Amino acid sequence: MGCAWSPDGRRIVSSSDDKTLRIWDAQSSACLAILEGHQFGLRGCAWSPDGQRIVSSSDDKTLRLWDAESGACLATVRGSAWSPDGQRIVSGSGDRTLRIWDAQSGACLASLEGHQDMVWACAWSPDGGRILSASSDCTLRTWTWDAATGLEIAPRIYVWEATGCSIDHPNNRILACDAEAWRVAGWVVPEPGTGLPEMLPAATYGPLPVV
């Protein structure tokens, strides 16, 4: 359950265990619309930055996009966070991936792979160029999203000496390393703003599997 003000402060949307959302007039408290479609109780809701759409999440494991004026369901996706410009939604999933969705059509734009367990939280950076994800694999990951080309750039493990680390390159994982691995390994990510490669410490996304 949850509720949220519209960006202009004139309306409130609420979500309920009765499987519906309701839009209320913030001045008169009159119910303006009831949005139905979810199969189980709702967990939360939010307005798009322009106030024209509403996103809702439910125990039926779906996220729905609604037209805030007509109450029509525009799309059903799985997700958790709007991009700052309101054009995209990022979702985390039990299948270890994040997915980026078009907020207008509901189409999946990209699937981000790299986590080794369920992704349970995600968020956009204020500039909309990066995504932060948290997983049950005990790591945080930062992803770069190029809105112009629609390409995602995942963190990539890099080892500049052949000793000290065992790397699973196809799956981009550190399998095992010695106590000095931090000297020879790191993560390559695009630098915000320039897109140039930037090296982050090997332990950036979680403790190293030292053996």
N, C-alpha and C positions, 0 to 999 in steps of 0.2 A: 504494500500500500504506500501511497505517497501523493504529493500535490506540488504544484509549481505555478508561479505567477507567469503570465504572458509578458513578453519584453516591454510592452507599452503600459503594463500595470492595470489594464482594464478587465482582464479575465483571469480566472484561475482554473486549472485542470486538476482533477483528482482521480486517483485510481483506487480500486476497491477489490475486496475478496469476492464480490458478487460478479466478477468477470467483466465489469464495465469501467469505462472512463466517463466522467461527467465534466462539462464545461460550465462554469458559473460566472455570472456578472459580478465583478468585484465590488460594485457600488450597492446594487439592490439585493444581492445574494440569490437572484433568480437562476434556475437551472436552464441554460441555453440549449444544451444538447446532451444526449446520451450516446456514447460510442460503444457498439457491441461487436464482438467477433472472436475475442479470446475464448479459449476452451477451459481455462482454469483461472484462479485468482491472479490479480496483477501485483507486481512487485514495485513498479515505479513508473514515472512518466516525466516528460520534459518537453519544452517548446523548442522549436528551431530558432536560431538567432533572429530571423526575420518575422517570427510570430505567425507564419502561414501554415506551419505543420506541427504536429505533435508526434512524439515517439513514445511507445509504451512497451514495457517488458512484463512477461507473465510466467507463471509456473508451467505453462504449456510449452516452455522452452522456445518461444518465438518473441520477436520484436516486431511491432506493427507501426507503420507510418500512416498518419491520418491527416486529411485536409481539415484545418482548424475551422474553416468557414462552413463547409458542407457536411462535415462529419464522415465523409467517405474514407474507407480504408484504401490507401494508395499502394501499399506493398507490405508483404510479410517477410521479414528477414530475421537473422539472429544477430544481436548487436548490443553495444553498451555505451557508445560515446559519439556525439556529433563532432565533426570538424569545425573549427572556428568560423568558417565561411558558410556553414550549413549545407554544403554540397555533398559531403561524404559521411559515412558512419563506419566506425571500426568496431569489430566484435571479437571477443575471445571465446574459445570453445574447448570442450572436453577432448577434441581430437588433436590437441596440441598446436593448433594453428590460430592465427589471427586472419580475419578477412576484412577487406575494405569494400564497402557497398556504395553504390550511387544512391543518394538520398531521394532522388526524384523517381527513378525507375525501379529501385530495389535490386538492380543487377549487381552481381559480384564483380568487382574490378580487379581484385588481386587476392592471393592467398599467401600469407607470410609463414614460412616454416623454419623451425630452428629449436623451439622449446622441446623438452623431452617429457613433459607431463602437461596436465590440464592448464590452460591459460584462464585465470580467474579474474583478471582486471586489466584494463588498458585505458589510455588517455592520450589526447593530442597535445602537442606543444602549442603555446599561444600563437605561433606563426603558422601553424598547420603543416609544417614541413617535416615533423618528426612524430613518432608514436612511441610511447613507453608501455611495456607490457610486463606483467608479473605472473609467475607460474608456480605450480606446485613442485616444479623441479628445483625450487629454492633459488631462482635467478630472476633478475630484472634484465630486460633487453631494450635497446633503443633501435628503432628502425627509421630509415629516412624514406619519405614519400615525395616523389617528384610530381607535383600536380600538373605540370605542363606536358609531361610525356606519359604519365600514368605508370611509371616504373618504380618498383620498390627496391631499396638497397639494404640488405641485411648485414649485420655485423659479421665479419669474416675473420677467423682465427689465422694468425700469421706467426710463423716460427722462422727466425733468421739464423738459427744454428740447428743442426740435425741431432743434437744431443739434449737429453733432459726431458723430452716430451714425446708422448705417443698420441698422435692426432688421427681422428676419424674425419678425413677431409670431405668425403661425400656428404656426411651429415653435419659437418662443421662443429665437431665436438672435441674437447680435450678428454682423452680416455684415462691417461695417467701421466704423472710427471714427478720429478724430484723436487726437493725443497728449493732449488735454485732456478726453477722454471721461469719465475717472473723476470729473470734477466734475459731470456731468449725468446719469449712469446708475448703476444699481445693481440688485441682486436683492432682490425682496420675498419673505420667507419668514415662516412663523408663528413667533413667539417661543416657545421651549419653556416649558411650564407655563401660559402665559396664552392662547396661540393668537393673540395680537395681531400685526399686521404688523410685521416688523422689516426694516430696510434693511441689506443687506450690500454691500460694495464691488463695483464692476463686475468686478474681476479675481479675485473669490473662487473661481470655478470654472475658472480657467486664464488664460493671457495674453490680453490684448485684441488683436484683429486690426487693429492700427494701420496705416493707409495714408498 
